[in-house]
């Protein structure tokens, strides 16, 4: 279910999806009411793909550009606001650092 059906998300909140396998993973925005930034992360937590300001309710497939271990979904505009770039790293216990 993820962030589907939510009407708002606080500025510094998000959802981390962790996959059992590192692979190309895809999402869509069906039943998602707010624009999101999707940040795909590799095994070491490094940003491998970024999709900004996804379109609410869209059924277009948003797929990682390469293999991903996780995706972090945050409010649309967060990537720009925080200056997140490819190669940046997220620190979390699931990543082998």
Buried (B, 14 or more C-beta within 10 A) or exposed (E): EEBEEBEEBEEEEBBBBEBEEBEEBEBBBEBBBBBBBBBBBBBEBBBBBBBBBBBBEEEEEBBBEEBBBBBBBBBBBBBEEEEBEEEBEBEEEBBEE
